[in-house]
Amino acid sequence: MPKVSLQRIFQKTRFDLPDSHNLEIGKIVIRWAHYEHYVQNIIWAIVLNGDPKGAALGRIAVRETKPDEQLGLLEWVAEIRSIKLDRALLKSMKPRAKELSSKRNLVAHGLWTEVSNAEWLVQETRGGWEESKDGPRGSKKIQPEAVPMSARVLKKISTDLESLIADAKTLKGRIGEAPQ
């Protein structure tokens, strides 16, 4: 039986990121949770339409969807209840929510490593490599992608999430007054 090389299995991953990274990752995780909950509350409000126990019923009865399905569910429940939504705003939010969900998952669940005390990388282990003649192939579970992730990039993700949250609040504020 061949020996297993623990060096190969336990890659040089790190958890002692700089404070600047920890701060922005924390902001990203918290902002994403706030965004998801905010949109879910809009869905509950529409589905339960004024029921005084609506929030409690919503948490039990309305399933929570994947982030890229959440805005679609919002659109459907509004349509069923004949509630007008700002369709243009909703349409602009969908691709941003999907992209930011992916980035949030990467920084929250990825494995971090540092290259020569200069650059921090996070390993992407989900999905597959895009087809190319000379690049890696197959699953990123087998051959992870190392994505450079500076504090500046993390700050941009956090700022983009703030913008998405602001748009969700605008969407909620325009319920019933936007053209169909």
Backbone as a printed PyTorch tensor [residue, N CA C, xyz], in Angstrom:
tensor([[[  0.8500,  -1.1800,   0.0000],
         [  0.0000,   0.0000,   0.0000],
         [  0.8980,   1.2470,   0.0000]],

        [[  0.6530,   2.1780,  -0.9330],
         [  1.5090,   3.3630,  -1.0100],
         [  1.2680,   4.2890,   0.1820]],

        [[  2.3260,   5.0010,   0.5610],
         [  2.2250,   5.9830,   1.6400],
         [  1.4850,   7.2180,   1.1500]],

        [[  0.7040,   7.7890,   2.0180],
         [ -0.0100,   9.0170,   1.6970],
         [  0.8500,  10.1920,   2.1330]],

        [[  1.0320,  11.1350,   1.2360],
         [  1.8180,  12.3230,   1.5640],
         [  0.9000,  13.3830,   2.1580]],

        [[  1.0270,  13.5980,   3.4650],
         [  0.2060,  14.6210,   4.1140],
         [  0.5640,  16.0130,   3.6240]],

        [[  1.7930,  16.1930,   3.1770],
         [  2.2060,  17.4910,   2.6350],
         [  1.3280,  17.8480,   1.4450]],

        [[  1.0360,  16.8600,   0.6050],
         [  0.2210,  17.1030,  -0.5780],
         [ -1.2470,  17.3300,  -0.1990]],

        [[ -1.7290,  16.6000,   0.8040],
         [ -3.1260,  16.7300,   1.2180],
         [ -3.3470,  18.0520,   1.9460]],

        [[ -2.4660,  18.3670,   2.8900],
         [ -2.6070,  19.5880,   3.6670],
         [ -1.7890,  20.7010,   3.0060]],

        [[ -2.4070,  21.3340,   2.0360],
         [ -1.7210,  22.4400,   1.3760],
         [ -1.5160,  23.5630,   2.3790]],

        [[ -0.6540,  24.4740,   2.0460],
         [ -0.3200,  25.5570,   2.9680],
         [ -1.4420,  26.5830,   3.0060]],

        [[ -2.5130,  26.2210,   3.6770],
         [ -3.6180,  27.1650,   3.8430],
         [ -3.4130,  27.9090,   5.1560]],

        [[ -4.0060,  29.0800,   5.2260],
         [ -3.8090,  29.9490,   6.3850],
         [ -5.1540,  30.4400,   6.9020]],

        [[ -5.1920,  30.7160,   8.1850],
         [ -6.3770,  31.3280,   8.7800],
         [ -6.0390,  32.6760,   9.4110]],

        [[ -4.7670,  32.9940,   9.4750],
         [ -4.3130,  34.2240,  10.1290],
         [ -4.1870,  35.3720,   9.1200]],

        [[ -5.3040,  35.6750,   8.4940],
         [ -5.3270,  36.7450,   7.5050],
         [ -5.0720,  38.0930,   8.1820]],

        [[ -4.6210,  39.0760,   7.4120],
         [ -4.4510,  40.4150,   7.9800],
         [ -5.7960,  40.9830,   8.4450]],

        [[ -5.7340,  41.8770,   9.4130],
         [ -6.9530,  42.4950,   9.9350],
         [ -7.7720,  43.1580,   8.8310]],

        [[ -7.1060,  43.7380,   7.8420],
         [ -7.8330,  44.3950,   6.7440],
         [ -8.6930,  43.3830,   5.9830]],

        [[ -8.1920,  42.1750,   5.7960],
         [ -8.9690,  41.1270,   5.1270],
         [-10.1060,  40.6490,   6.0280]],

        [[ -9.7800,  40.3790,   7.2990],
         [-10.8130,  39.9120,   8.2350],
         [-11.9680,  40.8960,   8.3360]],

        [[-11.6570,  42.1750,   8.4030],
         [-12.6870,  43.2060,   8.4930],
         [-13.6200,  43.1550,   7.2840]],

        [[-13.0490,  43.1280,   6.0990],
         [-13.8800,  43.1520,   4.8870],
         [-14.6420,  41.8430,   4.6900]],

        [[-14.0370,  40.7090,   5.0140],
         [-14.7520,  39.4290,   4.9060],
         [-15.9330,  39.4360,   5.8590]],

        [[-15.7350,  39.9290,   7.0770],
         [-16.8400,  40.0420,   8.0290],
         [-17.9540,  40.9230,   7.5070]],

        [[-17.5960,  42.0470,   6.9090],
         [-18.6010,  42.9510,   6.3340],
         [-19.3710,  42.2570,   5.2140]],

        [[-18.6580,  41.5130,   4.3700],
         [-19.3060,  40.8230,   3.2540],
         [-20.3110,  39.8050,   3.7800]],

        [[-19.9060,  38.9930,   4.7370],
         [-20.7830,  37.9520,   5.2830],
         [-22.0090,  38.5810,   5.9390]],

        [[-21.8070,  39.6210,   6.7270],
         [-22.9180,  40.2720,   7.4280],
         [-23.8490,  40.9820,   6.4440]],

        [[-23.2940,  41.6750,   5.4700],
         [-24.1220,  42.3760,   4.4870],
         [-24.9200,  41.3770,   3.6470]],

        [[-24.3020,  40.2630,   3.2850],
         [-25.0290,  39.2690,   2.4900],
         [-26.1880,  38.6990,   3.3030]],

        [[-25.9510,  38.3670,   4.5630],
         [-27.0250,  37.8390,   5.4120],
         [-28.1560,  38.8570,   5.5260]],

        [[-27.8000,  40.1330,   5.6770],
         [-28.8150,  41.1910,   5.7680],
         [-29.6120,  41.2720,   4.4710]],

        [[-28.9190,  41.2550,   3.3360],
         [-29.5970,  41.3260,   2.0380],
         [-30.5780,  40.1600,   1.8700]],

        [[-30.1050,  38.9370,   2.1140],
         [-30.9760,  37.7650,   1.9420],
         [-32.2080,  37.8660,   2.8370]],

        [[-31.9970,  38.2390,   4.0890],
         [-33.1120,  38.3420,   5.0260],
         [-34.0760,  39.4620,   4.6150]],

        [[-33.5400,  40.5640,   4.1410],
         [-34.3780,  41.6830,   3.7230],
         [-35.2970,  41.2850,   2.5690]],

        [[-34.7200,  40.6410,   1.5540],
         [-35.5350,  40.2030,   0.4090],
         [-36.5370,  39.1430,   0.8550]],

        [[-36.1030,  38.2290,   1.7400],
         [-37.0270,  37.2000,   2.2370],
         [-38.1950,  37.8400,   2.9740]],

        [[-37.9350,  38.9190,   3.7260],
         [-39.0190,  39.6290,   4.4200],
         [-40.0080,  40.2430,   3.4420]],

        [[-39.5260,  40.7540,   2.3230],
         [-40.4340,  41.2990,   1.3030],
         [-41.3260,  40.1730,   0.7740]],

        [[-40.7180,  39.0210,   0.5150],
         [-41.4960,  37.8680,   0.0250],
         [-42.5660,  37.4880,   1.0520]],

        [[-42.1690,  37.3700,   2.3250],
         [-43.1410,  37.0200,   3.3650],
         [-44.2640,  38.0440,   3.4290]],

        [[-43.9260,  39.3180,   3.3520],
         [-44.9380,  40.3720,   3.4380],
         [-45.9490,  40.2580,   2.3080]],

        [[-45.4680,  39.9690,   1.1090],
         [-46.3830,  39.8440,  -0.0280],
         [-47.2310,  38.5830,   0.0910]],

        [[-46.6060,  37.4650,   0.4140],
         [-47.3310,  36.1960,   0.5040],
         [-48.3940,  36.2500,   1.5940]],

        [[-48.0410,  36.7920,   2.7300],
         [-48.9490,  36.7550,   3.8770],
         [-49.8070,  37.9990,   3.9940]],

        [[-49.5640,  38.9810,   3.1520],
         [-50.4270,  40.1340,   2.9200],
         [-51.1260,  40.6890,   4.1610]],

        [[-50.3440,  41.1720,   5.1120],
         [-50.9290,  41.8740,   6.2510],
         [-51.3120,  41.0050,   7.4240]],

        [[-51.1210,  39.7190,   7.3600],
         [-51.4430,  38.8510,   8.4820],
         [-50.5750,  39.2630,   9.6700]],

        [[-51.1710,  39.5140,  10.8470],
         [-50.3810,  39.9660,  11.9910],
         [-49.2990,  38.9640,  12.4230]],

        [[-49.4930,  37.7130,  12.1200],
         [-48.4870,  36.7000,  12.4480],
         [-47.6930,  36.3120,  11.2100]],

        [[-47.6850,  37.2110,  10.2380],
         [-47.0690,  36.9300,   8.9480],
         [-45.6020,  36.5380,   9.0030]],

        [[-44.8040,  37.2500,   9.7880],
         [-43.3660,  36.9400,   9.8240],
         [-43.1340,  35.5330,  10.3460]],

        [[-43.8340,  35.1750,  11.4280],
         [-43.6710,  33.8280,  11.9930],
         [-44.1510,  32.7730,  11.0030]],

        [[-45.3000,  33.0160,  10.3810],
         [-45.8090,  32.0700,   9.3860],
         [-44.8610,  31.9660,   8.1850]],

        [[-44.3260,  33.0910,   7.7790],
         [-43.4110,  33.0940,   6.6420],
         [-42.1720,  32.2650,   6.9000]],

        [[-41.6100,  32.3970,   8.1060],
         [-40.4070,  31.6270,   8.4250],
         [-40.6840,  30.1280,   8.4010]],

        [[-41.9160,  29.7450,   8.7000],
         [-42.2740,  28.3270,   8.7210],
         [-42.7380,  27.8440,   7.3450]],

        [[-43.5910,  28.6230,   6.6830],
         [-44.2830,  28.1390,   5.4920],
         [-43.6050,  28.4570,   4.1660]],

        [[-42.8840,  29.5470,   4.0770],
         [-42.2920,  29.9440,   2.7970],
         [-40.8440,  29.4890,   2.7840]],

        [[-40.5450,  28.6220,   1.8590],
         [-39.1800,  28.0790,   1.8130],
         [-38.1900,  29.1610,   1.4190]],

        [[-37.0100,  29.0490,   1.9620],
         [-35.9520,  29.9670,   1.5730],
         [-35.2550,  29.3710,   0.3640]],

        [[-35.0920,  30.1700,  -0.6500],
         [-34.5360,  29.6990,  -1.9120],
         [-33.0520,  30.0090,  -1.9890]],

        [[-32.4250,  29.4520,  -3.0120],
         [-31.0380,  29.8020,  -3.2900],
         [-31.0190,  31.2760,  -3.6640]],

        [[-29.9160,  31.9620,  -3.3720],
         [-29.8720,  33.4050,  -3.6410],
         [-30.2080,  33.7840,  -5.0770]],

        [[-29.7910,  32.9820,  -6.0530],
         [-30.0850,  33.3570,  -7.4350],
         [-31.5370,  33.0750,  -7.8140]],

        [[-32.2910,  32.3770,  -6.9570],
         [-33.7160,  32.1210,  -7.1960],
         [-34.6120,  33.0610,  -6.3920]],

        [[-34.0380,  33.7220,  -5.4000],
         [-34.8270,  34.5130,  -4.4560],
         [-35.5820,  35.6510,  -5.1370]],

        [[-34.9250,  36.3780,  -6.0180],
         [-35.6020,  37.4910,  -6.6880],
         [-36.6620,  36.9930,  -7.6610]],

        [[-36.4450,  35.8250,  -8.2530],
         [-37.4690,  35.2160,  -9.1090],
         [-38.7040,  34.8430,  -8.3050]],

        [[-38.4910,  34.2920,  -7.1120],
         [-39.6150,  33.9580,  -6.2310],
         [-40.3800,  35.2200,  -5.8480]],

        [[-39.6520,  36.2810,  -5.5410],
         [-40.2900,  37.5600,  -5.2300],
         [-41.1760,  38.0100,  -6.3900]],

        [[-40.6600,  37.9000,  -7.5870],
         [-41.4160,  38.2950,  -8.7790],
         [-42.6900,  37.4570,  -8.9190]],

        [[-42.5870,  36.1580,  -8.6840],
         [-43.7480,  35.2720,  -8.8230],
         [-44.8240,  35.5630,  -7.7820]],

        [[-44.4170,  35.7190,  -6.5050],
         [-45.4380,  35.9560,  -5.4770],
         [-46.1130,  37.3070,  -5.6820]],

        [[-45.3670,  38.2880,  -6.1520],
         [-45.9760,  39.5980,  -6.4410],
         [-46.9800,  39.4670,  -7.5810]],

        [[-46.6220,  38.6820,  -8.5940],
         [-47.5360,  38.4770,  -9.7260],
         [-48.8200,  37.7810,  -9.2710]],

        [[-48.7020,  36.7580,  -8.4530],
         [-49.8760,  36.0290,  -7.9590],
         [-50.7810,  36.9450,  -7.1410]],

        [[-50.1840,  37.8200,  -6.3460],
         [-50.9570,  38.7590,  -5.5190],
         [-51.3490,  40.0250,  -6.2870]],

        [[-50.9870,  40.1170,  -7.5530],
         [-51.2460,  41.3040,  -8.3870],
         [-50.6290,  42.5590,  -7.7750]],

        [[-49.4290,  42.4070,  -7.2630],
         [-48.6930,  43.5340,  -6.6790],
         [-47.6430,  43.9810,  -7.6800]],

        [[-47.6250,  45.2820,  -7.9410],
         [-46.7000,  45.8360,  -8.9220],
         [-45.3040,  45.9790,  -8.3230]],

        [[-44.3110,  45.5780,  -9.1070],
         [-42.9090,  45.7500,  -8.7340],
         [-42.2070,  46.5670,  -9.8040]],

        [[-41.1350,  47.2190,  -9.4310],
         [-40.2950,  47.9300, -10.3940],
         [-39.4810,  46.8690, -11.1430]],

        [[-39.9950,  46.4540, -12.2840],
         [-39.3870,  45.3380, -13.0480],
         [-37.9740,  45.6680, -13.5300]],

        [[-37.7400,  46.9090, -13.9080],
         [-36.4060,  47.2910, -14.3890],
         [-35.3790,  47.1770, -13.2560]],

        [[-35.7490,  47.6390, -12.0760],
         [-34.8490,  47.5480, -10.9310],
         [-34.6150,  46.0810, -10.5660]],

        [[-35.6790,  45.3120, -10.5310],
         [-35.5700,  43.8860, -10.2190],
         [-34.6650,  43.1700, -11.2240]],

        [[-34.8380,  43.4820, -12.4960],
         [-34.0220,  42.8660, -13.5440],
         [-32.5420,  43.2270, -13.3710]],

        [[-32.2600,  44.4620, -12.9650],
         [-30.8650,  44.8840, -12.7710],
         [-30.2440,  44.2210, -11.5380]],

        [[-31.0690,  43.8580, -10.5720],
         [-30.5690,  43.2580,  -9.3420],
         [-30.1960,  41.7850,  -9.5190]],

        [[-30.9060,  41.0750, -10.3820],
         [-30.7080,  39.6220, -10.5000],
         [-29.2710,  39.2130, -10.8260]],

        [[-28.6530,  39.7470, -11.8790],
         [-27.2770,  39.3030, -12.1660],
         [-26.2730,  39.7460, -11.0900]],

        [[-26.5160,  40.9010, -10.4870],
         [-25.6090,  41.3700,  -9.4300],
         [-25.7180,  40.4740,  -8.1990]],

        [[-26.9450,  40.0850,  -7.8540],
         [-27.1400,  39.1990,  -6.7010],
         [-26.4590,  37.8510,  -6.9450]],

        [[-26.5740,  37.3370,  -8.1390],
         [-25.9460,  36.0500,  -8.4560],
         [-24.4240,  36.1490,  -8.3510]],

        [[-23.8520,  37.1990,  -8.9200],
         [-22.3970,  37.3830,  -8.8880],
         [-21.9020,  37.6050,  -7.4590]],

        [[-22.6110,  38.4370,  -6.7030],
         [-22.1810,  38.7220,  -5.3280],
         [-22.3560,  37.5110,  -4.4210]],

        [[-23.3550,  36.6900,  -4.6780],
         [-23.5200,  35.4490,  -3.9230],
         [-22.3140,  34.5440,  -4.1390]],

        [[-21.8820,  34.4490,  -5.3710],
         [-20.7210,  33.6240,  -5.7000],
         [-19.4590,  34.1500,  -5.0120]],

        [[-19.2820,  35.4600,  -5.0320],
         [-18.1080,  36.0630,  -4.3900],
         [-18.1670,  35.8900,  -2.8770]],

        [[-19.3410,  36.0690,  -2.3130],
         [-19.5070,  35.8750,  -0.8700],
         [-19.1600,  34.4420,  -0.4920]],

        [[-19.6630,  33.4740,  -1.2530],
         [-19.3740,  32.0800,  -0.9630],
         [-17.8810,  31.7890,  -1.0580]],

        [[-17.2300,  32.3850,  -2.0490],
         [-15.7990,  32.1720,  -2.2140],
         [-15.0220,  32.6810,  -1.0010]],

        [[-15.2720,  33.9230,  -0.5780],
         [-14.4780,  34.4710,   0.5260],
         [-14.8680,  33.8560,   1.8700]],

        [[-16.1200,  33.4270,   2.0140],
         [-16.5630,  32.8510,   3.2820],
         [-16.1620,  31.3820,   3.4240]],

        [[-16.1250,  30.6450,   2.3200],
         [-15.8880,  29.2020,   2.3870],
         [-14.5630,  28.7610,   1.7790]],

        [[-13.8970,  29.6640,   1.0930],
         [-12.6480,  29.2930,   0.4280],
         [-11.5040,  29.1200,   1.4070]],

        [[-10.4640,  28.4780,   0.9330],
         [ -9.2400,  28.2990,   1.7160],
         [ -8.2560,  29.3720,   1.2970]],

        [[ -7.6330,  29.9920,   2.2800],
         [ -6.7520,  31.1320,   2.0360],
         [ -5.2950,  30.7150,   2.1270]],

        [[ -4.4800,  31.3400,   1.3140],
         [ -3.0410,  31.1420,   1.3590],
         [ -2.3600,  32.4420,   0.9610]],

        [[ -1.1170,  32.5730,   1.3560],
         [ -0.3550,  33.7770,   1.0460],
         [  0.8140,  33.3910,   0.1520]],

        [[  1.0840,  34.2240,  -0.8250],
         [  2.2010,  33.9780,  -1.7260],
         [  3.3210,  34.9500,  -1.3670]],

        [[  4.4280,  34.4070,  -0.9510],
         [  5.6550,  35.1620,  -0.6240],
         [  5.3940,  36.4740,   0.1260]],

        [[  4.6200,  36.3900,   1.1940],
         [  4.3530,  37.5350,   2.0750],
         [  3.8510,  38.7810,   1.3540]],

        [[  3.2430,  38.5940,   0.2150],
         [  2.8250,  39.7680,  -0.5430],
         [  1.3580,  39.7230,  -0.9360]],

        [[  0.9130,  38.6070,  -1.4320],
         [ -0.4290,  38.5550,  -1.9970],
         [ -1.2180,  37.4050,  -1.3770]],

        [[ -2.4570,  37.7030,  -1.0050],
         [ -3.3450,  36.6760,  -0.4690],
         [ -4.1910,  36.1120,  -1.5910]],

        [[ -4.3650,  34.7870,  -1.5680],
         [ -5.1620,  34.0840,  -2.5610],
         [ -6.2200,  33.2620,  -1.8280]],

        [[ -7.3760,  33.1190,  -2.4500],
         [ -8.4040,  32.2380,  -1.9110],
         [ -8.6460,  31.1600,  -2.9600]],

        [[ -8.7590,  29.9210,  -2.4900],
         [ -8.9190,  28.8010,  -3.4100],
         [-10.3830,  28.5640,  -3.7290]],

        [[-10.6730,  28.5210,  -5.0160],
         [-12.0140,  28.2030,  -5.5120],
         [-12.0460,  26.7090,  -5.7910]],

        [[-12.8970,  25.9770,  -5.0720],
         [-12.9760,  24.5260,  -5.2460],
         [-14.3300,  24.0800,  -5.7810]],

        [[-15.1400,  25.0320,  -6.2240],
         [-16.4610,  24.6900,  -6.7750],
         [-16.4620,  24.9350,  -8.2660]],

        [[-17.2260,  24.1170,  -8.9650],
         [-17.3660,  24.2920, -10.4070],
         [-16.2250,  23.6650, -11.1780]],

        [[-16.1740,  24.0100, -12.4470],
         [-15.1540,  23.4590, -13.3270],
         [-14.4220,  24.5640, -14.0580]],

        [[-13.3000,  24.1960, -14.6200],
         [-12.4950,  25.1350, -15.3880],
         [-13.1400,  25.3740, -16.7430]],

        [[-13.0420,  26.6110, -17.2270],
         [-13.5250,  26.9220, -18.5700],
         [-12.6170,  26.2310, -19.5780]],

        [[-13.2140,  25.8180, -20.6860],
         [-12.4450,  25.1310, -21.7300],
         [-11.3960,  26.0630, -22.3200]],

        [[-10.1640,  25.5620, -22.3980],
         [ -9.0950,  26.2910, -23.0700],
         [ -8.0690,  25.2670, -23.5380]],

        [[ -7.2800,  25.6550, -24.5310],
         [ -6.2970,  24.7200, -25.0850],
         [ -5.1470,  24.4540, -24.1250]],

        [[ -4.6870,  25.4730, -23.4220],
         [ -3.4870,  25.3140, -22.6070],
         [ -3.7270,  25.4410, -21.1070]],

        [[ -4.9530,  25.6670, -20.6900],
         [ -5.2350,  25.8560, -19.2710],
         [ -5.6450,  24.5710, -18.5840]],

        [[ -5.9020,  24.6610, -17.2950],
         [ -6.3570,  23.4960, -16.5360],
         [ -7.7130,  23.0180, -17.0450]],

        [[ -8.0190,  21.7760, -16.7670],
         [ -9.2920,  21.1860, -17.2030],
         [ -9.9290,  20.4350, -16.0470]],

        [[-11.2200,  20.1990, -16.1990],
         [-11.9200,  19.3840, -15.2140],
         [-12.4340,  20.1710, -14.0320]],

        [[-12.5750,  19.4610, -12.9370],
         [-13.1800,  20.0170, -11.7310],
         [-12.1810,  20.8190, -10.9060]],

        [[-12.6760,  21.9090, -10.3240],
         [-11.8500,  22.7010,  -9.4150],
         [-11.7210,  22.0210,  -8.0560]],

        [[-12.5220,  20.9870,  -7.8000],
         [-12.3380,  20.2020,  -6.5870],
         [-11.0040,  19.4590,  -6.6540]],

        [[-10.6410,  19.0340,  -7.8510],
         [ -9.4010,  18.2880,  -8.0440],
         [ -8.2200,  19.2380,  -8.1730]],

        [[ -8.3970,  20.2770,  -8.9500],
         [ -7.3400,  21.2740,  -9.1320],
         [ -7.9440,  22.6560,  -8.8760]],

        [[ -7.8550,  23.1290,  -7.6060],
         [ -8.4800,  24.4120,  -7.2650],
         [ -7.8600,  25.5890,  -8.0220]],

        [[ -8.6510,  26.6200,  -8.1390],
         [ -8.1800,  27.8670,  -8.7400],
         [ -7.7870,  28.8080,  -7.6070]],

        [[ -6.6260,  29.4070,  -7.7240],
         [ -6.1800,  30.3870,  -6.7370],
         [ -6.5540,  31.7790,  -7.2440]],

        [[ -7.4410,  32.4510,  -6.5140],
         [ -7.9530,  33.7490,  -6.9200],
         [ -7.3090,  34.8370,  -6.0540]],

        [[ -6.5690,  35.7800,  -6.6550],
         [ -5.9950,  36.8730,  -5.8640],
         [ -7.1150,  37.6740,  -5.1880]],

        [[ -6.9110,  37.9980,  -3.9060],
         [ -7.9600,  38.6800,  -3.1670],
         [ -7.3360,  39.6820,  -2.2000]],

        [[ -7.1720,  40.8870,  -2.6790],
         [ -6.6110,  41.9500,  -1.8470],
         [ -7.7090,  42.5610,  -0.9780]],

        [[ -7.3000,  43.3250,   0.0170],
         [ -8.2650,  44.0350,   0.8540],
         [ -9.0750,  45.0100,   0.0030]],

        [[ -8.4550,  45.5790,  -1.0220],
         [ -9.1520,  46.5170,  -1.9180],
         [-10.2720,  45.7970,  -2.6810]],

        [[-10.0070,  44.5840,  -3.1500],
         [-11.0290,  43.8050,  -3.8650],
         [-12.1550,  43.4300,  -2.9040]],

        [[-11.8080,  43.0290,  -1.7000],
         [-12.8210,  42.6970,  -0.7020],
         [-13.6940,  43.9120,  -0.3740]],

        [[-13.0800,  45.0780,  -0.2670],
         [-13.8170,  46.3220,   0.0000],
         [-14.8090,  46.6010,  -1.1320]],

        [[-14.4000,  46.3440,  -2.3670],
         [-15.2870,  46.5550,  -3.5240],
         [-16.5010,  45.6240,  -3.4490]],

        [[-16.2840,  44.3740,  -3.0740],
         [-17.3990,  43.4300,  -2.9240],
         [-18.3620,  43.9410,  -1.8480]],

        [[-17.8150,  44.4000,  -0.7310],
         [-18.6280,  44.9270,   0.3610],
         [-19.4400,  46.1470,  -0.0940]],

        [[-18.7990,  47.0350,  -0.8340],
         [-19.4740,  48.2330,  -1.3480],
         [-20.5720,  47.8520,  -2.3490]],

        [[-20.2900,  46.8760,  -3.1990],
         [-21.3020,  46.4080,  -4.1530],
         [-22.4980,  45.8010,  -3.4220]],

        [[-22.2440,  45.1140,  -2.3160],
         [-23.3440,  44.5670,  -1.5200],
         [-24.1860,  45.6800,  -0.9000]],

        [[-23.5340,  46.7430,  -0.4390],
         [-24.2790,  47.8840,   0.0990],
         [-25.2020,  48.4630,  -0.9690]],

        [[-24.7280,  48.5310,  -2.1920],
         [-25.5370,  49.0330,  -3.3010],
         [-26.7310,  48.1140,  -3.5790]],

        [[-26.4970,  46.8060,  -3.5090],
         [-27.5860,  45.8430,  -3.7260],
         [-28.6310,  45.9530,  -2.6170]],

        [[-28.1740,  46.1270,  -1.3860],
         [-29.1080,  46.3120,  -0.2620],
         [-29.9230,  47.5880,  -0.4630]],

        [[-29.2770,  48.6500,  -0.8830],
         [-29.9870,  49.9100,  -1.1390],
         [-31.0490,  49.7140,  -2.2240]],

        [[-30.7090,  48.9510,  -3.2600],
         [-31.6860,  48.6890,  -4.3230],
         [-32.8480,  47.8400,  -3.8080]],

        [[-32.5740,  46.8940,  -2.9150],
         [-33.6610,  46.0920,  -2.3300],
         [-34.6010,  46.9870,  -1.5240]],

        [[-34.0350,  47.9410,  -0.8090],
         [-34.8630,  48.8820,  -0.0370],
         [-35.6750,  49.7820,  -0.9650]],

        [[-35.0600,  50.2050,  -2.0670],
         [-35.7830,  51.0040,  -3.0610],
         [-36.9120,  50.1840,  -3.6720]],

        [[-36.6230,  48.9310,  -3.9990],
         [-37.6350,  48.0420,  -4.5670],
         [-38.8210,  47.9110,  -3.6170]],

        [[-38.5350,  47.6970,  -2.3450],
         [-39.6050,  47.5800,  -1.3490],
         [-40.4130,  48.8730,  -1.2640]],

        [[-39.7230,  50.0090,  -1.2850],
         [-40.4060,  51.2870,  -1.1980],
         [-41.2880,  51.5960,  -2.3910]],

        [[-41.0030,  50.9950,  -3.5260],
         [-41.7920,  51.2380,  -4.7430],
         [-42.8770,  50.1880,  -4.9830]],

        [[-43.0520,  49.2440,  -4.0730],
         [-44.0560,  48.2040,  -4.2680],
         [-45.4240,  48.8470,  -4.4250]],

        [[-46.1110,  48.4540,  -5.4570],
         [-47.4610,  48.9360,  -5.7040],
         [-47.5380,  50.1810,  -6.5500]],

        [[-46.4240,  50.8990,  -6.7440],
         [-46.4940,  52.1420,  -7.5110],
         [-45.7700,  52.0630,  -8.8580]],

        [[-45.0390,  50.9930,  -9.0710],
         [-44.2700,  50.8760, -10.3260],
         [-45.1500,  50.3120, -11.4360]],

        [[-44.8620,  50.7290, -12.6700],
         [-45.6350,  50.1500, -13.7800],
         [-45.2900,  48.6880, -13.9580]],

        [[-46.2680,  47.8900, -14.3700],
         [-46.0590,  46.4400, -14.5700],
         [-45.1980,  46.1630, -15.7500]]])
